[in-house]
Amino acid sequence: MKSLVLFLIITSLSSLASAKEQERATLQIDEKVVVEDVLVKKGQPKKDQLTVNGYTIQSSSLDAVAKKYKAKINESGEGEDLVSLVCLIGADKTALEFTSGDMGGESNQILTIGLYQKASKYKHKKDCDKVDKRFKKTKIAGLTLGMTEKEVIKKLGEPSKQAKAFVLYYYEDKKKLNGVKFDVTSVIHVKLDKGKVISVSVSQIMAY
């Protein structure tokens, strides 16, 4: 089982040629797609952009999500390759996904949250639990399914990368916790179909 945590695999990072030029990165955003020339934004998404249905990335646990929805936690891999996932198919046929992994620590902190318009096309649908909830109007990173590409950019600003099928925002930051310095990388990935949002995911990983 693969996960949207793959968004945060950085395959290369360009160096600054001058003070005026902005840093660029190359990201692998799923099992098959690698995106080059991605603008590196400094900072992090706002806390409310990392929070979905009361669960916040890097603060809330995957176990709490599973308990609330009486859902199972699916796991694959081990060590650094461990992926833990809870996915829910709503009554409106949308799919809501929460993932953790090795970098989620012993507390199994959530690393990625994603929302998908059509559960029938969601790649992990066989692992999901059906729930009597409707997720279509759920906000992720302040965005909702069905928004136009223009509305996304108006809400989040200049993308790190923009194409016909997606809008991508990539952030880098540094954070100090308990005397330890961490590199924080965050990704907001918006998939489009005919200029409208069909899925949104937000991820964040902290590494020292």
N, C-alpha and C positions, 0 to 999 in steps of 0.2 A: 504494500500500500504506500503510495507516495502522498505527499502533503504540500499544501501551499507554503509551508516553511521553506520550500525550495526557492521562493522569491528572494531569500536573503543570501543565496550563494553568490558571492562576488567572484567572477572569474578573472577580472583584471581591473586595474584602476590607473587611469592616466595621471601623469604628474603635471603640475602647473607650469606652463610655458612662460607666463608673465602674470603680473599681479592683476591684470584686467581680465584674463581668461578664467572661466569657471571650470572647476573640476568635473571630470566625466568618468563614468564607470560602465562596466559591462556586466549585466545581470542575467542569470538564468531564471526565467519566471515560471517555467514548468518543465516537465520531463524532456520536452522536445525543443522549446523555444528559448533562444538566447538573444537578448536585446543589447545592442551596442550604442555607444554615444549617449548615455543616460546622464542628464544633468544632476549633479549632486547638490541637494538643498541642505543647508545647515539648520540644525535644530531637530525638533520632533513634532509629530502631530499633537494637537491639543488633547487633553485627557478625555474630553467628551467624544473625540474622534476615535479613540481607542476603546471606548465603552459601548457595549451592545447589550440591551436587555438587563442592564445592571451589572454586567461582568466586564472587567477591565483587563486588557492585556498587560502582562507582567505583574498584576496584583491579585487577580482572581484565579482560583484553581479549576482545572478541568473536572476534578472530582465533584465540586460544588454544582457544576452544570449537570453532570450525570445524575446526581442525587435529586436535583429539582425536577428534572424531566423524566426520572425513572428510566434512564437510558444506559446502554452499555458503553464501556470504553473499549474501542478496538485498538490493538497494538500490533506493530510490525517492526522488524529490525531490532537491533540491540546496540548498547553503547551510544556512540555519537550518531548512529543511524536510527535510533529509536524514534518512532512516530506514534503518538497517542492521539486518538481522534474520537470525538462525539459528533455525530451528525443526526439532524432531525428533519423529517419531511413533514411539513405543515399540511393542514387541511386544505390550503389553497395551492398545494403542489409545489411550493417553494422549498428549497433545502437550505438549512442553516447549519454551518460547520464551525466547530471549535477544535483547535489542535494544540498539542503540547509536544514535548520531546525531551531529549537529554538536556538541552539548555533551559528547560523549564524547571530543573532542579528537583529536589526531593518533594517539594510542595506541589509539583505538577502544574506550575503556572501556565496559563494560556499564552500562547505565542502568536496564534493566528485566528482570526474570525472571518468567515466568508458567508455571503448570501447569494443564492443562485435562483434565478427566476423559474427555471424549469427543472424540477427534480428528475424528470425522465432522462435528461441529458447530463445529469450530475454523475461524475465518474465513480463515486463511492456509494451510490444509491442502495446497493445490496447490503451495505453495512449499517444503514440508517434505521432509526426508530421512528415510527409514525406517531405524531402527537396531534392532539385536538387544539392546535393553535394556528393562527394565520401570521405569516412572517413578511408578507409582501410589502407592508408599509414600514418595516423595520429600518431604522437608520444605521448605516455604517459609515464612519468618517463624515457624518453629516449628509450622506447621500442616500437616495432611495432608488429602487428599481423603477425603470421607466423614464427617469430623468433624461434630458437631452445632453449631448456632448457640451453644448454651450453652457448649460446650467451647471454642469460639473466644473468647468473651468472658472465660471463666475464664482462658484462656492469655494474652490480650493486654490485658485490662482494658476500661474503659469506651470504647466506640467514639466516633469523631468524628461518625459518622452511621450510623444503623441503619434498615433497611427490610426488607420481606418478602423481597426478592430479593437483598439484599447487606448486608454489614457493611463499613464504611470507617474507616480510621485515617489521619489526616493530621497530619504533623509539620512544624514549622519550627524551624530552628536557625541559628546563625552559626558559622563556622569560619575560622581564619586559617592560610593555607599560604604559606610563602615570603614573608611580609610582606603578602600580599594577603588581604583579608577577603571571604569568600564567604557568600551566603545559601544555606542547604541546605534543600531541601524533599523530604519523603519521603512515600510513600503505600503502604499495604497495603490491597488491595482483595480482598474475599472474596465470591464469588457463591454464592448458595444456591438449592437446589431442594428444596421440601418440608422446609425446615429443615436441610438437609445441604449441606456444601461440595461444589461441583462445579468450582470453579476458584479459584486463589489467584494474585495477582501482587503483586510488591513493586517499587517504583520509587524512584529518588533522583536529583535533579539539583542541581548546584552552580552558582550564578551570582554574578558580582561586579558 
